[in-house]
Each structure stands twice: as C-alpha cells, then as structure tokens.
Amino acid sequence: MSVRVDGSVMAIPSHAEGEHLYRPVFNAWRSEGYAWFEMKDFEMLALGQDSRIVSFD
C-alpha cells in the first residue's frame, strides 16, 4: 500500500506490481541526475502478524 502526499491510498498487491509502478519514477529520477536517495527516521507500527505501516523521511 502506498499513501500519497495528497492523502490518496493505492494498494500494491505484489513486489512485481510495486516495481512496475515505481520503475518510471526511478527512471525519471535517474534522468534528472539522481544516483541514490537516503531514508532515515523510520517509524513502524505493527498491524497484526504480517502487516506494518512504515513511515520515513
């Protein structure tokens, strides 16, 4: 699941679909000169045995 900046929520049912969704974003960033990005300040909330909500900067 992805929660967008505008508050909309998108279900991403598989890793393959996540890659398909974010591949164009990655390619656009790369074309703009980005070589990597960093994530920090992870927060995680467990939702049962197999689900988590994760936020980060």
N, CA, C, O and CB atoms as a CASP TS submission, in Angstrom:
PFRMAT TS
TARGET T0000
AUTHOR 0000-0000-0000
METHOD Language model
MODEL 1
PARENT N/A
ATOM      1  N   MET     1       0.847  -1.161   0.000  1.00  0.00           N
ATOM      2  CA  MET     1       0.000   0.000   0.000  1.00  0.00           C
ATOM      3  C   MET     1       0.896   1.228   0.000  1.00  0.00           C
ATOM      4  O   MET     1       1.941   1.258   0.651  1.00  0.00           O
ATOM      5  CB  MET     1      -0.966  -0.004   1.213  1.00  0.00           C
ATOM      6  N   SER     2       0.475   2.218  -0.728  1.00  0.00           N
ATOM      7  CA  SER     2       1.193   3.475  -0.775  1.00  0.00           C
ATOM      8  C   SER     2       0.216   4.597  -0.448  1.00  0.00           C
ATOM      9  O   SER     2      -0.862   4.676  -1.037  1.00  0.00           O
ATOM     10  CB  SER     2       1.859   3.693  -2.165  1.00  0.00           C
ATOM     11  N   VAL     3       0.589   5.462   0.488  1.00  0.00           N
ATOM     12  CA  VAL     3      -0.203   6.647   0.787  1.00  0.00           C
ATOM     13  C   VAL     3       0.530   7.823   0.167  1.00  0.00           C
ATOM     14  O   VAL     3       1.675   8.114   0.512  1.00  0.00           O
ATOM     15  CB  VAL     3      -0.415   6.842   2.340  1.00  0.00           C
ATOM     16  N   ARG     4      -0.134   8.479  -0.732  1.00  0.00           N
ATOM     17  CA  ARG     4       0.482   9.562  -1.490  1.00  0.00           C
ATOM     18  C   ARG     4       0.442  10.866  -0.698  1.00  0.00           C
ATOM     19  O   ARG     4      -0.266  10.965   0.304  1.00  0.00           O
ATOM     20  CB  ARG     4      -0.223   9.739  -2.842  1.00  0.00           C
ATOM     21  N   VAL     5       1.187  11.848  -1.139  1.00  0.00           N
ATOM     22  CA  VAL     5       1.247  13.151  -0.485  1.00  0.00           C
ATOM     23  C   VAL     5      -0.136  13.787  -0.404  1.00  0.00           C
ATOM     24  O   VAL     5      -0.444  14.483   0.563  1.00  0.00           O
ATOM     25  CB  VAL     5       2.209  14.077  -1.229  1.00  0.00           C
ATOM     26  N   ASP     6      -0.964  13.553  -1.410  1.00  0.00           N
ATOM     27  CA  ASP     6      -2.305  14.149  -1.411  1.00  0.00           C
ATOM     28  C   ASP     6      -3.288  13.375  -0.527  1.00  0.00           C
ATOM     29  O   ASP     6      -4.460  13.742  -0.443  1.00  0.00           O
ATOM     30  CB  ASP     6      -2.843  14.213  -2.836  1.00  0.00           C
ATOM     31  N   GLY     7      -2.819  12.301   0.138  1.00  0.00           N
ATOM     32  CA  GLY     7      -3.663  11.520   1.024  1.00  0.00           C
ATOM     33  C   GLY     7      -4.342  10.337   0.373  1.00  0.00           C
ATOM     34  O   GLY     7      -4.983   9.540   1.059  1.00  0.00           O
ATOM     35  N   SER     8      -4.217  10.203  -0.942  1.00  0.00           N
ATOM     36  CA  SER     8      -4.829   9.061  -1.617  1.00  0.00           C
ATOM     37  C   SER     8      -4.046   7.793  -1.269  1.00  0.00           C
ATOM     38  O   SER     8      -2.849   7.843  -0.984  1.00  0.00           O
ATOM     39  CB  SER     8      -4.871   9.282  -3.163  1.00  0.00           C
ATOM     40  N   VAL     9      -4.740   6.669  -1.298  1.00  0.00           N
ATOM     41  CA  VAL     9      -4.154   5.383  -0.937  1.00  0.00           C
ATOM     42  C   VAL     9      -4.232   4.453  -2.134  1.00  0.00           C
ATOM     43  O   VAL     9      -5.259   4.381  -2.810  1.00  0.00           O
ATOM     44  CB  VAL     9      -4.872   4.763   0.291  1.00  0.00           C
ATOM     45  N   MET    10      -3.142   3.741  -2.396  1.00  0.00           N
ATOM     46  CA  MET    10      -3.087   2.798  -3.504  1.00  0.00           C
ATOM     47  C   MET    10      -2.637   1.448  -2.971  1.00  0.00           C
ATOM     48  O   MET    10      -1.616   1.350  -2.290  1.00  0.00           O
ATOM     49  CB  MET    10      -2.135   3.300  -4.625  1.00  0.00           C
ATOM     50  N   ALA    11      -3.394   0.418  -3.280  1.00  0.00           N
ATOM     51  CA  ALA    11      -2.999  -0.937  -2.901  1.00  0.00           C
ATOM     52  C   ALA    11      -1.994  -1.464  -3.914  1.00  0.00           C
ATOM     53  O   ALA    11      -2.203  -1.348  -5.122  1.00  0.00           O
ATOM     54  CB  ALA    11      -4.233  -1.877  -2.810  1.00  0.00           C
ATOM     55  N   ILE    12      -0.906  -2.043  -3.422  1.00  0.00           N
ATOM     56  CA  ILE    12       0.122  -2.642  -4.272  1.00  0.00           C
ATOM     57  C   ILE    12       0.235  -4.094  -3.834  1.00  0.00           C
ATOM     58  O   ILE    12       0.939  -4.393  -2.870  1.00  0.00           O
ATOM     59  CB  ILE    12       1.516  -1.880  -4.161  1.00  0.00           C
ATOM     60  N   PRO    13      -0.450  -5.006  -4.530  1.00  0.00           N
ATOM     61  CA  PRO    13      -0.582  -6.373  -4.030  1.00  0.00           C
ATOM     62  C   PRO    13       0.641  -7.273  -4.164  1.00  0.00           C
ATOM     63  O   PRO    13       0.662  -8.356  -3.580  1.00  0.00           O
ATOM     64  CB  PRO    13      -1.688  -7.010  -4.717  1.00  0.00           C
ATOM     65  N   SER    14       1.658  -6.860  -4.913  1.00  0.00           N
ATOM     66  CA  SER    14       2.827  -7.732  -5.067  1.00  0.00           C
ATOM     67  C   SER    14       4.077  -6.890  -5.293  1.00  0.00           C
ATOM     68  O   SER    14       3.996  -5.717  -5.660  1.00  0.00           O
ATOM     69  CB  SER    14       2.624  -8.724  -6.242  1.00  0.00           C
ATOM     70  N   HIS    15       5.231  -7.509  -5.068  1.00  0.00           N
ATOM     71  CA  HIS    15       6.503  -6.831  -5.344  1.00  0.00           C
ATOM     72  C   HIS    15       6.609  -6.482  -6.821  1.00  0.00           C
ATOM     73  O   HIS    15       7.091  -5.406  -7.173  1.00  0.00           O
ATOM     74  CB  HIS    15       7.696  -7.713  -4.920  1.00  0.00           C
ATOM     75  N   ALA    16       6.163  -7.380  -7.680  1.00  0.00           N
ATOM     76  CA  ALA    16       6.237  -7.137  -9.126  1.00  0.00           C
ATOM     77  C   ALA    16       5.409  -5.913  -9.512  1.00  0.00           C
ATOM     78  O   ALA    16       5.845  -5.101 -10.328  1.00  0.00           O
ATOM     79  CB  ALA    16       5.750  -8.376  -9.909  1.00  0.00           C
ATOM     80  N   GLU    17       4.226  -5.778  -8.933  1.00  0.00           N
ATOM     81  CA  GLU    17       3.400  -4.615  -9.242  1.00  0.00           C
ATOM     82  C   GLU    17       4.003  -3.338  -8.664  1.00  0.00           C
ATOM     83  O   GLU    17       3.890  -2.271  -9.266  1.00  0.00           O
ATOM     84  CB  GLU    17       1.984  -4.815  -8.707  1.00  0.00           C
ATOM     85  N   GLY    18       4.646  -3.444  -7.495  1.00  0.00           N
ATOM     86  CA  GLY    18       5.347  -2.294  -6.937  1.00  0.00           C
ATOM     87  C   GLY    18       6.483  -1.842  -7.841  1.00  0.00           C
ATOM     88  O   GLY    18       6.667  -0.647  -8.073  1.00  0.00           O
ATOM     89  N   GLU    19       7.238  -2.802  -8.346  1.00  0.00           N
ATOM     90  CA  GLU    19       8.322  -2.455  -9.262  1.00  0.00           C
ATOM     91  C   GLU    19       7.766  -1.817 -10.532  1.00  0.00           C
ATOM     92  O   GLU    19       8.312  -0.827 -11.020  1.00  0.00           O
ATOM     93  CB  GLU    19       9.156  -3.701  -9.610  1.00  0.00           C
ATOM     94  N   HIS    20       6.686  -2.377 -11.069  1.00  0.00           N
ATOM     95  CA  HIS    20       6.062  -1.823 -12.274  1.00  0.00           C
ATOM     96  C   HIS    20       5.596  -0.383 -12.027  1.00  0.00           C
ATOM     97  O   HIS    20       5.757   0.487 -12.883  1.00  0.00           O
ATOM     98  CB  HIS    20       4.869  -2.704 -12.720  1.00  0.00           C
ATOM     99  N   LEU    21       5.019  -0.148 -10.850  1.00  0.00           N
ATOM    100  CA  LEU    21       4.510   1.179 -10.511  1.00  0.00           C
ATOM    101  C   LEU    21       5.636   2.193 -10.352  1.00  0.00           C
ATOM    102  O   LEU    21       5.536   3.313 -10.855  1.00  0.00           O
ATOM    103  CB  LEU    21       3.691   1.116  -9.233  1.00  0.00           C
ATOM    104  N   TYR    22       6.706   1.811  -9.657  1.00  0.00           N
ATOM    105  CA  TYR    22       7.758   2.766  -9.326  1.00  0.00           C
ATOM    106  C   TYR    22       8.920   2.804 -10.311  1.00  0.00           C
ATOM    107  O   TYR    22       9.764   3.694 -10.214  1.00  0.00           O
ATOM    108  CB  TYR    22       8.284   2.460  -7.982  1.00  0.00           C
ATOM    109  N   ARG    23       8.991   1.873 -11.252  1.00  0.00           N
ATOM    110  CA  ARG    23      10.073   1.891 -12.240  1.00  0.00           C
ATOM    111  C   ARG    23      10.116   3.210 -13.020  1.00  0.00           C
ATOM    112  O   ARG    23      11.202   3.766 -13.183  1.00  0.00           O
ATOM    113  CB  ARG    23       9.914   0.720 -13.211  1.00  0.00           C
ATOM    114  N   PRO    24       8.986   3.737 -13.511  1.00  0.00           N
ATOM    115  CA  PRO    24       9.055   5.023 -14.216  1.00  0.00           C
ATOM    116  C   PRO    24       9.534   6.172 -13.324  1.00  0.00           C
ATOM    117  O   PRO    24      10.214   7.081 -13.800  1.00  0.00           O
ATOM    118  CB  PRO    24       7.694   5.365 -14.786  1.00  0.00           C
ATOM    119  N   VAL    25       9.188   6.138 -12.047  1.00  0.00           N
ATOM    120  CA  VAL    25       9.649   7.165 -11.114  1.00  0.00           C
ATOM    121  C   VAL    25      11.166   7.078 -10.978  1.00  0.00           C
ATOM    122  O   VAL    25      11.865   8.088 -11.063  1.00  0.00           O
ATOM    123  CB  VAL    25       8.962   7.006  -9.727  1.00  0.00           C
ATOM    124  N   PHE    26      11.666   5.865 -10.766  1.00  0.00           N
ATOM    125  CA  PHE    26      13.106   5.657 -10.662  1.00  0.00           C
ATOM    126  C   PHE    26      13.819   6.150 -11.924  1.00  0.00           C
ATOM    127  O   PHE    26      14.834   6.840 -11.837  1.00  0.00           O
ATOM    128  CB  PHE    26      13.416   4.169 -10.421  1.00  0.00           C
ATOM    129  N   ASN    27      13.291   5.798 -13.085  1.00  0.00           N
ATOM    130  CA  ASN    27      13.907   6.205 -14.351  1.00  0.00           C
ATOM    131  C   ASN    27      13.904   7.727 -14.506  1.00  0.00           C
ATOM    132  O   ASN    27      14.876   8.303 -14.993  1.00  0.00           O
ATOM    133  CB  ASN    27      13.172   5.556 -15.533  1.00  0.00           C
ATOM    134  N   ALA    28      12.816   8.376 -14.094  1.00  0.00           N
ATOM    135  CA  ALA    28      12.757   9.842 -14.177  1.00  0.00           C
ATOM    136  C   ALA    28      13.793  10.472 -13.261  1.00  0.00           C
ATOM    137  O   ALA    28      14.488  11.408 -13.655  1.00  0.00           O
ATOM    138  CB  ALA    28      11.350  10.352 -13.812  1.00  0.00           C
ATOM    139  N   TRP    29      13.901   9.954 -12.024  1.00  0.00           N
ATOM    140  CA  TRP    29      14.903  10.492 -11.103  1.00  0.00           C
ATOM    141  C   TRP    29      16.300  10.312 -11.673  1.00  0.00           C
ATOM    142  O   TRP    29      17.119  11.229 -11.614  1.00  0.00           O
ATOM    143  CB  TRP    29      14.799   9.813  -9.729  1.00  0.00           C
ATOM    144  N   ARG    30      16.573   9.147 -12.220  1.00  0.00           N
ATOM    145  CA  ARG    30      17.899   8.888 -12.789  1.00  0.00           C
ATOM    146  C   ARG    30      18.187   9.851 -13.940  1.00  0.00           C
ATOM    147  O   ARG    30      19.304  10.356 -14.051  1.00  0.00           O
ATOM    148  CB  ARG    30      18.004   7.426 -13.277  1.00  0.00           C
ATOM    149  N   SER    31      17.197  10.114 -14.799  1.00  0.00           N
ATOM    150  CA  SER    31      17.403  11.026 -15.927  1.00  0.00           C
ATOM    151  C   SER    31      17.658  12.452 -15.455  1.00  0.00           C
ATOM    152  O   SER    31      18.245  13.254 -16.180  1.00  0.00           O
ATOM    153  CB  SER    31      16.193  10.998 -16.859  1.00  0.00           C
ATOM    154  N   GLU    32      17.214  12.770 -14.233  1.00  0.00           N
ATOM    155  CA  GLU    32      17.450  14.095 -13.655  1.00  0.00           C
ATOM    156  C   GLU    32      18.770  14.167 -12.886  1.00  0.00           C
ATOM    157  O   GLU    32      19.096  15.201 -12.303  1.00  0.00           O
ATOM    158  CB  GLU    32      16.301  14.470 -12.733  1.00  0.00           C
ATOM    159  N   GLY    33      19.527  13.069 -12.886  1.00  0.00           N
ATOM    160  CA  GLY    33      20.840  13.081 -12.265  1.00  0.00           C
ATOM    161  C   GLY    33      20.923  12.441 -10.890  1.00  0.00           C
ATOM    162  O   GLY    33      22.000  12.391 -10.295  1.00  0.00           O
ATOM    163  N   TYR    34      19.799  11.949 -10.378  1.00  0.00           N
ATOM    164  CA  TYR    34      19.850  11.281  -9.073  1.00  0.00           C
ATOM    165  C   TYR    34      20.519   9.918  -9.214  1.00  0.00           C
ATOM    166  O   TYR    34      20.169   9.137 -10.099  1.00  0.00           O
ATOM    167  CB  TYR    34      18.426  11.126  -8.476  1.00  0.00           C
ATOM    168  N   ALA    35      21.472   9.639  -8.348  1.00  0.00           N
ATOM    169  CA  ALA    35      22.152   8.342  -8.354  1.00  0.00           C
ATOM    170  C   ALA    35      21.689   7.477  -7.190  1.00  0.00           C
ATOM    171  O   ALA    35      21.777   6.251  -7.262  1.00  0.00           O
ATOM    172  CB  ALA    35      23.671   8.532  -8.295  1.00  0.00           C
ATOM    173  N   TRP    36      21.197   8.095  -6.115  1.00  0.00           N
ATOM    174  CA  TRP    36      20.706   7.362  -4.956  1.00  0.00           C
ATOM    175  C   TRP    36      19.842   8.304  -4.124  1.00  0.00           C
ATOM    176  O   TRP    36      19.815   9.511  -4.360  1.00  0.00           O
ATOM    177  CB  TRP    36      21.886   6.782  -4.110  1.00  0.00           C
ATOM    178  N   PHE    37      19.164   7.755  -3.182  1.00  0.00           N
ATOM    179  CA  PHE    37      18.493   8.559  -2.182  1.00  0.00           C
ATOM    180  C   PHE    37      18.631   7.853  -0.847  1.00  0.00           C
ATOM    181  O   PHE    37      18.896   6.653  -0.785  1.00  0.00           O
ATOM    182  CB  PHE    37      17.000   8.796  -2.546  1.00  0.00           C
ATOM    183  N   GLU    38      18.450   8.606   0.204  1.00  0.00           N
ATOM    184  CA  GLU    38      18.609   8.063   1.548  1.00  0.00           C
ATOM    185  C   GLU    38      17.288   8.151   2.292  1.00  0.00           C
ATOM    186  O   GLU    38      16.492   9.065   2.076  1.00  0.00           O
ATOM    187  CB  GLU    38      19.718   8.810   2.318  1.00  0.00           C
ATOM    188  N   MET    39      17.074   7.189   3.167  1.00  0.00           N
ATOM    189  CA  MET    39      15.908   7.189   4.035  1.00  0.00           C
ATOM    190  C   MET    39      16.404   7.202   5.470  1.00  0.00           C
ATOM    191  O   MET    39      17.422   6.586   5.786  1.00  0.00           O
ATOM    192  CB  MET    39      14.985   5.956   3.761  1.00  0.00           C
ATOM    193  N   LYS    40      15.686   7.903   6.338  1.00  0.00           N
ATOM    194  CA  LYS    40      16.068   7.950   7.746  1.00  0.00           C
ATOM    195  C   LYS    40      14.818   8.146   8.587  1.00  0.00           C
ATOM    196  O   LYS    40      13.729   8.376   8.063  1.00  0.00           O
ATOM    197  CB  LYS    40      17.100   9.083   8.013  1.00  0.00           C
ATOM    198  N   ASP    41      14.989   8.052   9.871  1.00  0.00           N
ATOM    199  CA  ASP    41      13.911   8.276  10.830  1.00  0.00           C
ATOM    200  C   ASP    41      12.710   7.367  10.572  1.00  0.00           C
ATOM    201  O   ASP    41      11.574   7.832  10.479  1.00  0.00           O
ATOM    202  CB  ASP    41      13.472   9.728  10.786  1.00  0.00           C
ATOM    203  N   PHE    42      12.978   6.069  10.458  1.00  0.00           N
ATOM    204  CA  PHE    42      11.915   5.089  10.247  1.00  0.00           C
ATOM    205  C   PHE    42      11.028   4.996  11.479  1.00  0.00           C
ATOM    206  O   PHE    42      11.507   5.007  12.612  1.00  0.00           O
ATOM    207  CB  PHE    42      12.505   3.711   9.911  1.00  0.00           C
ATOM    208  N   GLU    43       9.738   4.905  11.237  1.00  0.00           N
ATOM    209  CA  GLU    43       8.771   4.585  12.278  1.00  0.00           C
ATOM    210  C   GLU    43       7.927   3.433  11.760  1.00  0.00           C
ATOM    211  O   GLU    43       7.511   3.442  10.601  1.00  0.00           O
ATOM    212  CB  GLU    43       7.883   5.830  12.658  1.00  0.00           C
ATOM    213  N   MET    44       7.670   2.444  12.602  1.00  0.00           N
ATOM    214  CA  MET    44       6.908   1.285  12.169  1.00  0.00           C
ATOM    215  C   MET    44       5.837   0.970  13.196  1.00  0.00           C
ATOM    216  O   MET    44       6.070   1.023  14.404  1.00  0.00           O
ATOM    217  CB  MET    44       7.828   0.070  11.952  1.00  0.00           C
ATOM    218  N   LEU    45       4.666   0.644  12.691  1.00  0.00           N
ATOM    219  CA  LEU    45       3.550   0.233  13.534  1.00  0.00           C
ATOM    220  C   LEU    45       3.068  -1.123  13.032  1.00  0.00           C
ATOM    221  O   LEU    45       2.650  -1.244  11.881  1.00  0.00           O
ATOM    222  CB  LEU    45       2.391   1.296  13.519  1.00  0.00           C
ATOM    223  N   ALA    46       3.123  -2.140  13.884  1.00  0.00           N
ATOM    224  CA  ALA    46       2.668  -3.474  13.500  1.00  0.00           C
ATOM    225  C   ALA    46       1.144  -3.495  13.419  1.00  0.00           C
ATOM    226  O   ALA    46       0.453  -2.953  14.282  1.00  0.00           O
ATOM    227  CB  ALA    46       3.176  -4.540  14.506  1.00  0.00           C
ATOM    228  N   LEU    47       0.640  -4.126  12.373  1.00  0.00           N
ATOM    229  CA  LEU    47      -0.795  -4.319  12.182  1.00  0.00           C
ATOM    230  C   LEU    47      -1.048  -5.810  12.050  1.00  0.00           C
ATOM    231  O   LEU    47      -1.255  -6.307  10.943  1.00  0.00           O
ATOM    232  CB  LEU    47      -1.322  -3.541  10.926  1.00  0.00           C
ATOM    233  N   GLY    48      -1.034  -6.506  13.130  1.00  0.00           N
ATOM    234  CA  GLY    48      -1.190  -7.956  13.075  1.00  0.00           C
ATOM    235  C   GLY    48       0.145  -8.624  12.822  1.00  0.00           C
ATOM    236  O   GLY    48       1.204  -8.024  13.010  1.00  0.00           O
ATOM    237  N   GLN    49       0.080  -9.870  12.395  1.00  0.00           N
ATOM    238  CA  GLN    49       1.286 -10.680  12.221  1.00  0.00           C
ATOM    239  C   GLN    49       2.070 -10.331  10.952  1.00  0.00           C
ATOM    240  O   GLN    49       3.301 -10.341  10.969  1.00  0.00           O
ATOM    241  CB  GLN    49       0.914 -12.143  12.194  1.00  0.00           C
ATOM    242  N   ASP    50       1.378 -10.025   9.859  1.00  0.00           N
ATOM    243  CA  ASP    50       2.062  -9.879   8.570  1.00  0.00           C
ATOM    244  C   ASP    50       2.000  -8.488   7.966  1.00  0.00           C
ATOM    245  O   ASP    50       2.406  -8.319   6.816  1.00  0.00           O
ATOM    246  CB  ASP    50       1.491 -10.837   7.605  1.00  0.00           C
ATOM    247  N   SER    51       1.520  -7.504   8.669  1.00  0.00           N
ATOM    248  CA  SER    51       1.371  -6.163   8.089  1.00  0.00           C
ATOM    249  C   SER    51       2.042  -5.123   8.964  1.00  0.00           C
ATOM    250  O   SER    51       2.107  -5.268  10.185  1.00  0.00           O
ATOM    251  CB  SER    51      -0.110  -5.812   7.901  1.00  0.00           C
ATOM    252  N   ARG    52       2.531  -4.091   8.337  1.00  0.00           N
ATOM    253  CA  ARG    52       3.172  -2.980   9.032  1.00  0.00           C
ATOM    254  C   ARG    52       2.834  -1.683   8.314  1.00  0.00           C
ATOM    255  O   ARG    52       2.620  -1.666   7.102  1.00  0.00           O
ATOM    256  CB  ARG    52       4.708  -3.181   9.112  1.00  0.00           C
ATOM    257  N   ILE    53       2.791  -0.612   9.071  1.00  0.00           N
ATOM    258  CA  ILE    53       2.776   0.724   8.495  1.00  0.00           C
ATOM    259  C   ILE    53       4.165   1.286   8.759  1.00  0.00           C
ATOM    260  O   ILE    53       4.629   1.290   9.899  1.00  0.00           O
ATOM    261  CB  ILE    53       1.622   1.642   9.112  1.00  0.00           C
ATOM    262  N   VAL    54       4.822   1.756   7.718  1.00  0.00           N
ATOM    263  CA  VAL    54       6.178   2.292   7.847  1.00  0.00           C
ATOM    264  C   VAL    54       6.184   3.705   7.282  1.00  0.00           C
ATOM    265  O   VAL    54       5.688   3.952   6.183  1.00  0.00           O
ATOM    266  CB  VAL    54       7.227   1.385   7.110  1.00  0.00           C
ATOM    267  N   SER    55       6.744   4.610   8.036  1.00  0.00           N
ATOM    268  CA  SER    55       6.947   5.966   7.537  1.00  0.00           C
ATOM    269  C   SER    55       8.418   6.320   7.732  1.00  0.00           C
ATOM    270  O   SER    55       9.087   5.791   8.619  1.00  0.00           O
ATOM    271  CB  SER    55       6.010   6.997   8.268  1.00  0.00           C
ATOM    272  N   PHE    56       8.900   7.215   6.896  1.00  0.00           N
ATOM    273  CA  PHE    56      10.304   7.629   6.978  1.00  0.00           C
ATOM    274  C   PHE    56      10.479   8.950   6.279  1.00  0.00           C
ATOM    275  O   PHE    56       9.625   9.381   5.504  1.00  0.00           O
ATOM    276  CB  PHE    56      11.239   6.570   6.366  1.00  0.00           C
ATOM    277  N   ASP    57      11.601   9.591   6.561  1.00  0.00           N
ATOM    278  CA  ASP    57      11.992  10.829   5.872  1.00  0.00           C
ATOM    279  C   ASP    57      12.978  10.482   4.788  1.00  0.00           C
ATOM    280  O   ASP    57      13.448  11.368   4.074  1.00  0.00           O
ATOM    281  CB  ASP    57      12.601  11.868   6.857  1.00  0.00           C
TER
END
